[in-house]
Amino acid sequence: MIVHTKPLAVLAFGLLMAASAVAQEALTFEPATLIITAGDGTESEYRVADMGAFLSTSAAYEDMPATSEFSLSLTGVTPIDAELLEWSKQMLDEDGGVRSLTIISQASTEGAQEVRYEVTEADVTSISFAHTNYAEPNVSLSLVANKLTVDGIAMN
């Protein structure tokens, strides 16, 4: 069950992540690879500057079943193309559908390992566009999703 009760918290977290990325001068890392897989198996590949995930579980209580809340913020997604825009559009009478995501961090420092995030049933809840002197035009996405797996370990 997908529950998203804190979209503003996710958006604020995404903005915080973007601000911290701009403030860094000495230490930077390569963007992560974002692979978006549609229901028909079609894959599209992007770069993402920052990713933040929020995962919370509430235990069952009396007549209320246990619930899990999972949301994701992707900041600085490039390039902007038709597939990305179709999925993330916010038309009330149209839905871009759910997708599966794979996010692979880049190992930039000696001895560091890449981290692989796999997300199922991701649905875009908001999109923002940015163009600055610091980066190419990009989008930031807030999403809700069903399952998160990190390096092969199911998180929910």
Buried (B, 14 or more C-beta within 10 A) or exposed (E): EBEBEBBEEBBEBBBBBBEEBEEEEEEEBEBBBBBBBBEEEEEBEBBBBBBBBBBEEEEEEEEEEEBBBBBBBBBBBBEBEEBBEEBBEEEEEEEBEBBBBBBBBEEEEEEEEEBBBBBBBBBBBBBBEBEEEEBEEBBBBBBBBBBBBBEEEEBE
